[in-house]
Amino acid sequence: MTGHLDGNALAGPLADFFSFDITTTTGRCNACGTVAEFARAMVYMSGAGTVVRCATCDHVLAVLVDTGERAWIDLAGVSAIEVRR
């Protein structure tokens, strides 16, 4: 068994992975298991942030918050994201 690397080893693979338009990917809802394109989700935008809900069961898939100085994304409602190349 080989030793582990620190998180800096993820720089290249994650830069490649997150260089896509997420609306073209599919995600699996943690609540109902529906697999659908993010473009089909229901999006609620307000001053506090953006909430993305499953179009099938209304479960929260993602929350995005941007304060101008910092940004957060919570994808806790999605169990997997598929990126087609």
Backbone torsions as a table, in degrees:
resi	resn	phi	psi	omega
1	MET	NA	136.6	-179.4
2	THR	-92.2	160.0	177.6
3	GLY	-71.8	166.9	-179.4
4	HIS	-92.2	162.8	174.9
5	LEU	-103.7	163.0	174.2
6	ASP	-83.8	175.6	-174.5
7	GLY	-60.9	-17.7	177.9
8	ASN	-62.3	-22.0	178.3
9	ALA	-66.5	-15.6	-179.8
10	LEU	-83.8	-10.2	-173.9
11	ALA	-53.2	-51.3	-178.4
12	GLY	-68.1	-53.7	-179.0
13	PRO	-60.4	-40.4	-179.7
14	LEU	-72.6	-33.8	176.0
15	ALA	-62.4	-38.8	176.9
16	ASP	-67.4	-42.6	-175.5
17	PHE	-67.3	-39.3	-176.1
18	PHE	-93.3	19.5	178.8
19	SER	-98.4	31.4	-177.4
20	PHE	-124.2	165.4	173.9
21	ASP	-83.9	110.2	-174.0
22	ILE	-62.6	-22.7	179.8
23	THR	-67.4	-16.5	179.2
24	THR	-92.7	-4.3	-179.4
25	THR	-93.7	166.7	174.3
26	THR	-109.8	147.8	177.9
27	GLY	-133.3	153.9	178.8
28	ARG	-104.9	123.3	178.9
29	CYS	-69.1	130.2	178.7
30	ASN	-66.5	-26.7	-175.4
31	ALA	-83.9	-49.9	-173.7
32	CYS	-112.2	-10.0	177.6
33	GLY	83.0	0.5	178.2
34	THR	-60.4	134.9	174.4
35	VAL	-109.7	118.9	-176.7
36	ALA	-151.4	161.3	176.0
37	GLU	-67.4	142.9	177.5
38	PHE	-61.5	-26.6	178.8
39	ALA	-62.5	-19.9	-179.9
40	ARG	-91.0	-6.3	-178.4
41	ALA	-70.9	163.9	176.2
42	MET	-95.5	127.7	-174.7
43	VAL	-117.1	128.7	178.6
44	TYR	-118.1	115.8	-177.6
45	MET	-109.1	135.1	176.7
46	SER	-145.9	-179.3	179.3
47	GLY	-64.4	-27.0	-178.5
48	ALA	-80.7	-20.9	-178.6
49	GLY	153.5	-164.5	-177.0
50	THR	-124.8	132.3	177.1
51	VAL	-115.4	130.7	-179.9
52	VAL	-111.0	123.3	-177.1
53	ARG	-117.7	149.3	177.4
54	CYS	-63.9	131.2	179.8
55	ALA	-71.6	-16.2	-179.5
56	THR	-89.9	-47.2	-172.7
57	CYS	-121.8	-1.8	177.6
58	ASP	74.2	6.4	177.6
59	HIS	-65.3	144.6	177.8
60	VAL	-72.2	119.0	178.1
61	LEU	-88.7	-42.4	-174.5
62	ALA	-153.1	152.9	174.3
63	VAL	-131.8	131.0	178.3
64	LEU	-120.9	131.9	177.9
65	VAL	-130.5	130.6	179.0
66	ASP	-130.9	115.3	-179.5
67	THR	-94.2	-0.2	-175.6
68	GLY	95.8	-41.6	176.7
69	GLU	-96.2	-26.9	-179.7
70	ARG	-141.5	156.8	177.5
71	ALA	-137.8	145.4	179.1
72	TRP	-130.8	146.4	171.4
73	ILE	-133.6	130.4	177.8
74	ASP	-115.6	115.0	179.7
75	LEU	-108.9	29.1	-175.2
76	ALA	-61.4	-23.1	-179.3
77	GLY	-84.4	0.6	-178.2
78	VAL	-117.0	127.1	-178.6
79	SER	-89.0	-20.0	179.2
80	ALA	-161.2	149.5	174.8
81	ILE	-124.5	129.9	178.5
82	GLU	-106.9	126.5	178.3
83	VAL	-111.7	119.6	176.9
84	ARG	-90.0	135.5	179.5
85	ARG	-110.3	NA	NA
